[in-house]
Amino acid sequence: MLLTVLSVLALNAMAQEKEDVKVNDFKKWQVRLRGVGVVPTESATIGVIGGDVNISNSFIPELDFTYFFTEHIAAELILGTTKHDVQAVETAAGNVDLGSVWLLPPTLTAQYHFYATNDKVLKPYIGAGVNYTIFYNSKSGAVADVKYDNALGYAAQVGFDLMLNDKFFINVDAKRLFLNTDVTVDASNLAPGLSIPSDVDIDPWLFGMGIGMKF
């Protein structure tokens, strides 16, 4: 009887040890390379001449790194840069070409992954976080100079990984950045000393698809 009890206890201990190893042995890092369509949902309040803003769409490569604190909780750093053409529309001066500007919006999100077990092929997740957008290499159009203030914004995210094997996967992802910036337009070519302040909401959608690897 004693031998039977000891055998059962030993088997239970071995099973628990294997389970602990399985839980603690998950891959903590992921890297993804996506192709991303950037679609601004822009609006603006433009001083002096009124009107609105039009910002072009773009398509860019995006690189991100994900670290898993647990099998369900992760943090993702998203890196990419994008160029947009900008135009003031329906103003008192008509449509005004404001040239182009590059945006660098590194974004950090906290994610919840719904399935942690290796037998799940489709693994959806949601996320939310912050981004800090740097505007650079601005080139003017019809006006002398356009200045954009760097800005802190927020991000929401939803997506899924489709596992090809235990290491490689296909990723589909959608993000919304909530981004506002102050823009100052030097329009002295339209009227001497004219400076036009604008409050611009860019709020882009980012629709991405790519490949990833766990390591």
N, C-alpha and C positions, 0 to 999 in steps of 0.2 A: 504493500500500500504506500509506504513512504517513498519507495523507488518510483512509483507511478506519479505521485505528487511532484517529486523533484524533476521528473522528466517533463511534465506539463509546464512547470515553472521555467525550465530551461528553454523549452520551445517558444514560450511566450516572450521571454527575454530576447531570444534571437530574432523573432519576428519584429519586436519593437525596435531593436537596433537597426534592422534593415529598413524599417519605415523612417527612422530618424535620418539615416543616411540618404534615403530618397528625397526627403523634405529639404535637407540642407545642401544637396548636391545639384540644385538647379543652376542654370547658367545666369549670371547676374548682369551681363552686358549684352546689348544689342546695338548694331549699327545699321542704318538704313540710308539708301540713296534713292531719292524720289525725283520725278519730274512733276513740277507744280505749276498750275495755272493760277495767276494772281488776278483777282477780279475786285477792284475797289467799288464800294457803294458810297460814293463821295457826295458831299454837300458842303456848302460854304456860306458864311456871312461876310460879304465884301463891303468895306467902307467906301464912302465917297461916290463910287460909280455903280454900286449895287451889282446884281447878277449872281451867277452861280459858278461852279467849277466843273470841269470835265477832266478826268484822269484816265489815261489809257490802261488797258489790260496788258499783262505780260506773261511769258512762260519761262521758267527758270529751273535749274537744278537745285536741289536742296539736300543737305547732309544733316543727319541727326544722330545723336548718341543717347541711349537709354540705359539707366542703371536701376536694377531691381533691388529694393530694400527687403522685400518679401516676394513671394510668388505672385502676389496681387498688386502691391504698391510699388510704383516706379516714378522716376523723374526723367524727363526728356529735355535735352538741349537741342534746339533747332537752329540751324545756320543756313543762311542764304542771302543773296542780295539781288535787287531788282531795279530796273530802270523804267521810268514812266514819263510820257509826254503830258504836259499840263496846259490847260487852256481855260481862261475866264470867259464865260459865255453869257449872253443876254445882258450885258452891262450897258451903261449909258454911252459907253464908247464902242459898243458892238462887241464882237468876239475878239479877244486879245490873246495872242500866242504868248505863253509864259515859258516856253522852252521845255527843258527836260531836267529831271533830277534822279539821282540814285538813292535808294533806301537800303539801309543795312539794319534789319530788325531782329537781332538775336532774341530768342524766345525760350523761356523755361517753363515747362508745365509739370504739374503733379498728375499722375495717371492712376486710374484703377482698372486693372485687367480682370475680367470676369471669370476666366478659366485659367487655372494654373497647371492642371494635370497634363502630362505629355500625350494622353490619348485624344485630346481635343485638336482637331484639324483647324477649325475656325475659332479665332480668339479675339473677340471684340474688346474695346476699351473706350474709356472717356477720360478727358483731362481738362484742367484749367490752370491758368498761370499768368505770367507777366511778360511783357516785352519792352525793350528800350530801343527806339528807332533813331538811327543816326542818318541824317540827310547829308549827302555829299556830292561833289562834282556837279553842282547845279550849273546849267547852261541856259542863258537867257534867250528869249525869242524876240518879240517885238519891243520889249521894255529893256531898260538899262540893267537892272539887277533884281533878282528875287532871292530873298533870304528865308530859310525854313528853320524853325527852332526844333532841336532834338526833343523827343517826347517819350514819356513813359505811358504805356498802355496795358491793356489786359487781353487775355486770349482764352478761347474755349475750343475744345477739340473732341472729335469722335472718329473712330476708325476701327480697323480690324487687321489682324495678321492671318494669312492663309498658309499654313505650314506645308512645305514641300517634303521635308524630312525633319529630323530633330535639330538641324542646324540652320537651314535656309528657308526663307519664306517670302511670300508676296505680301505687300502692304498697300492698303487703300486708306486714305486719311483725308479729313476735312477739318479746317481750322477757320475761326473767325477772329480777327484782331480788331479790337476797339481802340482806335488811334485818332487822336486829335492833335493838331499842330497850329501854331501861330505863324502866319506868313506875312512878310512885309515886301511890298512891291515898290521899287523905285520907278515911278512913271514920269520922271522929269522931262522925258522926250515928248510926252503928251501935254504937259503944262509945267512950267518952271517950278521946281521945289515940291512937286506933287509926290507924296508918299502914301500908299494905299495899304492899310492894315486889313488882314483877313483872318478869320477863324475857320479852319478847314477840318472837317471830319473825313477821314479816308476810309476807315472801317472795312478793310479788304477781306474777302473770302479767299482761302487758299485750298485748292482742290488738288490732291496729290496721289500718285501711284508709283510704286517702285519695288525694289527688292531689298531684303535685309538678311542679316546673319547674326546668329547668337554665338557668344564666345565667353 
